[in-house]
């Protein structure tokens, strides 16, 4: 089993109900509006890059003169695709962590 470190929730004292409400709205805005929009924008950018890579790959496959060349091209494409998805997972994780740390600060 993996040991996970939980991020402590910081609770600060508020001068009054208005400050508590304002802080709550700020947290809600960050986590329920800003973060999903950031993730959606990054996901669309990633999808665009992958679709472009797919289109380029299909065009290159059309120019292959042998099965060996097509297999080599396909292998390269798949390897690069896996690397791109791994990098995107890191990018999205970073987006979430940044949003959470901004609110925790």
Short mmCIF file of the C-alpha atoms (twelve columns), coordinates in Angstrom:
data_MODEL
# 
_entry.id   MODEL 
# 
loop_
_atom_site.group_PDB 
_atom_site.id 
_atom_site.type_symbol 
_atom_site.label_atom_id 
_atom_site.label_alt_id 
_atom_site.label_comp_id 
_atom_site.label_asym_id 
_atom_site.label_seq_id 
_atom_site.Cartn_x 
_atom_site.Cartn_y 
_atom_site.Cartn_z 
_atom_site.pdbx_PDB_model_num 
ATOM 1   C CA . UNK A 1   0.000   0.000  0.000   1 
ATOM 2   C CA . UNK A 2   1.126   3.494  -0.734  1 
ATOM 3   C CA . UNK A 3   1.348   6.012  2.003   1 
ATOM 4   C CA . UNK A 4   -0.364  9.191  0.921   1 
ATOM 5   C CA . UNK A 5   0.296   12.536 2.468   1 
ATOM 6   C CA . UNK A 6   -2.874  14.482 3.013   1 
ATOM 7   C CA . UNK A 7   -2.754  18.206 2.547   1 
ATOM 8   C CA . UNK A 8   -3.892  19.779 5.785   1 
ATOM 9   C CA . UNK A 9   -6.869  22.073 5.581   1 
ATOM 10  C CA . UNK A 10  -6.014  25.446 6.976   1 
ATOM 11  C CA . UNK A 11  -8.725  27.161 8.897   1 
ATOM 12  C CA . UNK A 12  -8.131  30.740 9.792   1 
ATOM 13  C CA . UNK A 13  -10.097 32.892 12.133  1 
ATOM 14  C CA . UNK A 14  -12.387 35.377 10.467  1 
ATOM 15  C CA . UNK A 15  -13.252 38.751 11.892  1 
ATOM 16  C CA . UNK A 16  -16.880 38.227 11.067  1 
ATOM 17  C CA . UNK A 17  -19.448 36.423 8.963   1 
ATOM 18  C CA . UNK A 18  -18.846 38.672 5.956   1 
ATOM 19  C CA . UNK A 19  -15.189 37.644 5.785   1 
ATOM 20  C CA . UNK A 20  -16.110 33.987 6.157   1 
ATOM 21  C CA . UNK A 21  -18.625 34.266 3.318   1 
ATOM 22  C CA . UNK A 22  -16.119 36.104 1.134   1 
ATOM 23  C CA . UNK A 23  -13.485 33.431 1.754   1 
ATOM 24  C CA . UNK A 24  -16.016 30.707 0.992   1 
ATOM 25  C CA . UNK A 25  -17.018 32.368 -2.255  1 
ATOM 26  C CA . UNK A 26  -13.363 32.764 -3.221  1 
ATOM 27  C CA . UNK A 27  -12.696 29.088 -2.564  1 
ATOM 28  C CA . UNK A 28  -15.809 28.064 -4.459  1 
ATOM 29  C CA . UNK A 29  -14.874 30.277 -7.405  1 
ATOM 30  C CA . UNK A 30  -11.375 28.821 -7.572  1 
ATOM 31  C CA . UNK A 31  -12.361 25.174 -7.254  1 
ATOM 32  C CA . UNK A 32  -15.751 25.142 -8.993  1 
ATOM 33  C CA . UNK A 33  -15.169 27.665 -11.775 1 
ATOM 34  C CA . UNK A 34  -11.523 28.560 -12.370 1 
ATOM 35  C CA . UNK A 35  -10.058 25.071 -12.021 1 
ATOM 36  C CA . UNK A 36  -12.544 23.330 -14.343 1 
ATOM 37  C CA . UNK A 37  -12.026 26.058 -16.938 1 
ATOM 38  C CA . UNK A 38  -8.233  25.717 -16.700 1 
ATOM 39  C CA . UNK A 39  -8.503  21.949 -17.060 1 
ATOM 40  C CA . UNK A 40  -10.920 22.244 -19.984 1 
ATOM 41  C CA . UNK A 41  -8.647  24.711 -21.779 1 
ATOM 42  C CA . UNK A 42  -5.591  22.494 -21.305 1 
ATOM 43  C CA . UNK A 43  -7.537  19.416 -22.385 1 
ATOM 44  C CA . UNK A 44  -8.636  21.172 -25.571 1 
ATOM 45  C CA . UNK A 45  -5.051  22.255 -26.301 1 
ATOM 46  C CA . UNK A 46  -3.854  18.690 -25.784 1 
ATOM 47  C CA . UNK A 47  -6.635  17.276 -27.957 1 
ATOM 48  C CA . UNK A 48  -5.716  19.726 -30.692 1 
ATOM 49  C CA . UNK A 49  -2.079  18.624 -30.597 1 
ATOM 50  C CA . UNK A 50  -3.029  14.937 -30.663 1 
ATOM 51  C CA . UNK A 51  -5.444  15.407 -33.564 1 
ATOM 52  C CA . UNK A 52  -2.760  17.275 -35.513 1 
ATOM 53  C CA . UNK A 53  -0.285  14.477 -34.793 1 
ATOM 54  C CA . UNK A 54  -2.869  11.928 -35.950 1 
ATOM 55  C CA . UNK A 55  -3.491  13.833 -39.191 1 
ATOM 56  C CA . UNK A 56  0.249   14.128 -39.835 1 
ATOM 57  C CA . UNK A 57  0.656   10.431 -39.114 1 
ATOM 58  C CA . UNK A 58  -2.062  9.443  -41.584 1 
ATOM 59  C CA . UNK A 59  -0.484  11.636 -44.237 1 
ATOM 60  C CA . UNK A 60  2.910   10.039 -43.602 1 
ATOM 61  C CA . UNK A 61  1.438   6.527  -43.718 1 
ATOM 62  C CA . UNK A 62  0.131   7.285  -47.182 1 
ATOM 63  C CA . UNK A 63  3.689   7.859  -48.323 1 
ATOM 64  C CA . UNK A 64  5.079   4.571  -47.011 1 
ATOM 65  C CA . UNK A 65  6.462   2.347  -49.731 1 
ATOM 66  C CA . UNK A 66  6.717   -0.828 -47.668 1 
ATOM 67  C CA . UNK A 67  5.143   -2.634 -44.766 1 
ATOM 68  C CA . UNK A 68  8.388   -2.272 -42.819 1 
ATOM 69  C CA . UNK A 69  8.311   1.513  -43.209 1 
ATOM 70  C CA . UNK A 70  4.645   1.628  -42.156 1 
ATOM 71  C CA . UNK A 71  5.315   -0.480 -39.051 1 
ATOM 72  C CA . UNK A 72  8.287   1.711  -38.109 1 
ATOM 73  C CA . UNK A 73  6.191   4.838  -38.559 1 
ATOM 74  C CA . UNK A 74  3.342   3.361  -36.521 1 
ATOM 75  C CA . UNK A 75  5.729   2.339  -33.738 1 
ATOM 76  C CA . UNK A 76  7.174   5.835  -33.567 1 
ATOM 77  C CA . UNK A 77  3.720   7.389  -33.553 1 
ATOM 78  C CA . UNK A 78  2.508   5.159  -30.725 1 
ATOM 79  C CA . UNK A 79  5.650   5.733  -28.665 1 
ATOM 80  C CA . UNK A 80  5.321   9.488  -29.046 1 
ATOM 81  C CA . UNK A 81  1.614   9.274  -28.231 1 
ATOM 82  C CA . UNK A 82  2.237   7.427  -24.978 1 
ATOM 83  C CA . UNK A 83  4.861   10.009 -24.007 1 
ATOM 84  C CA . UNK A 84  2.442   12.833 -24.842 1 
ATOM 85  C CA . UNK A 85  -0.293  11.334 -22.662 1 
ATOM 86  C CA . UNK A 86  2.146   10.864 -19.784 1 
ATOM 87  C CA . UNK A 87  3.283   14.470 -20.070 1 
ATOM 88  C CA . UNK A 88  -0.323  15.649 -20.192 1 
ATOM 89  C CA . UNK A 89  -1.152  13.764 -17.005 1 
ATOM 90  C CA . UNK A 90  1.702   15.609 -15.298 1 
ATOM 91  C CA . UNK A 91  0.502   18.937 -16.703 1 
ATOM 92  C CA . UNK A 92  -3.063  18.390 -15.494 1 
ATOM 93  C CA . UNK A 93  -1.844  17.256 -12.078 1 
ATOM 94  C CA . UNK A 94  0.225   20.417 -11.832 1 
ATOM 95  C CA . UNK A 95  -2.813  22.550 -12.730 1 
ATOM 96  C CA . UNK A 96  -4.845  20.963 -9.939  1 
ATOM 97  C CA . UNK A 97  -1.997  21.254 -7.435  1 
ATOM 98  C CA . UNK A 98  -1.457  24.920 -8.302  1 
ATOM 99  C CA . UNK A 99  -5.136  25.712 -7.872  1 
ATOM 100 C CA . UNK A 100 -5.235  23.904 -4.534  1 
ATOM 101 C CA . UNK A 101 -2.075  25.587 -3.268  1 
ATOM 102 C CA . UNK A 102 -3.336  29.037 -4.232  1 
ATOM 103 C CA . UNK A 103 -6.413  28.498 -2.087  1 
ATOM 104 C CA . UNK A 104 -4.408  26.989 0.767   1 
ATOM 105 C CA . UNK A 105 -2.107  29.992 0.916   1 
# 
